[in-house]
Amino acid sequence: MNIQQLHYVLSIDEYRHFQKAAEACFVTPATLSIMLKKLEEELDIVIFDRSKHPIIPTEMGKIVIENARTILSAVDNMQYEVKYAASENEIQGELRIGIIPTLAPYLLHHFIPGMTAKYPRLRIQLKELRTQQITDYLRKDIIDVGIIALQQEANEFKTRPLFRERLLVFAPEPQSKLKSNYILSADIDISKLWLLEEEHCLRSQVMNLCSLKKTNSKNEQLTFDAGSIETLINLVEMTNGITIIPELAVLAFTSERQACVKHFAEPEPAREIGMITYRHFVKEKLLDILENEILSAINPILREVSTS
């Protein structure tokens, strides 16, 4: 058994296809198949069921895959710590970050420029992904850390809370119940409420806040599930509708749009923004740096917004 074989196993598990896995590993399918077969013979098990399309891991194969992730994570950490010590404690290496679409446009530009300037030998790879994709990519070791709205995460993940982001109401057309500065969720006219499409976790939070249920939209003249907050805002303005958006999105608003923003009455609804890693991730130094860079950039902004 060797490290390369374990990489092959994880690549096959990711792609569930020998040709694609071989291409990702820069080997031929024949080489990949031979190396997998040698590992299976050494362990005296079958790791993947080749009769299925796409191929799937067997029950024993799942155990091998889980242990392969643990071993390769430890190897990766050893290499990182050795390089860190050899470079006289200068931070270097790679940090692969996944971040949800309702946060990426409003957070990244606050801390990424300073972080790259401070740590020039640290390579940062960014991916904009939905929460479900982030958890899937963490399991497959495609990313190292996700920045998401924290929920009740499974035990296989570790979380680090970062900051609390309030939810605000955006309503361009004065609505009868929205004339006061502070409103209740019951004041919102559900018939005029626009939401992000179902894959966004923010949609679920808004639906819970407003006690909404999925409804049949066949009789509605216009239906549209927005894929981004900017699209959502444009739709609301076009239809004199209403929506609920996270606090950081408001910072880039024009003065005209900011005049259409209202706050909820106490206790204000909010989402908890945090970092999530797979349980085997051990580059704690890089997580400490990421956390410090985000908080040092965003905390002054949130304090200023909360007092304005």
Salt bridges, closest charged atoms under 4 A:
ASP13 OD1 - ARG16 NH2 2.93
ASP13 OD2 - ARG69 NH2 3.06
GLU40 OE2 - ARG50 NH1 2.66
GLU59 OE2 - LYS62 NZ 3.17
GLU66 OE2 - ARG279 NH2 2.53
GLU66 OE2 - HIS280 NE2 2.92
ASP76 OD2 - LYS283 NZ 3.04
GLU90 OE1 - ARG121 NH1 3.44
ASP136 OD2 - LYS140 NZ 3.45
ASP141 OD1 - ARG96 NH2 2.86
ASP144 OD1 - ARG96 NH2 2.67
GLU156 OE2 - ARG139 NH2 2.99
GLU165 OE1 - ARG271 NE 2.82
GLU197 OE2 - ARG130 NH2 2.21
GLU198 OE1 - LYS214 NZ 3.43
GLU199 OE1 - ARG130 NH1 3.69
ASP225 OD1 - ARG203 NH1 3.43
GLU230 OE2 - ARG257 NH1 3.32
GLU237 OE2 - ARG257 NE 2.95
GLU247 OE2 - ARG166 NH2 2.68
GLU268 OE1 - ARG166 NH1 3.33
GLU268 OE2 - HIS263 ND1 3.35
GLU284 OE2 - LYS158 NZ 3.55
GLU284 OE1 - ARG160 NH2 2.69
ASP288 OD1 - ARG160 NH1 2.86
GLU291 OE1 - ARG160 NH1 2.70
GLU293 OE2 - LYS118 NZ 2.80
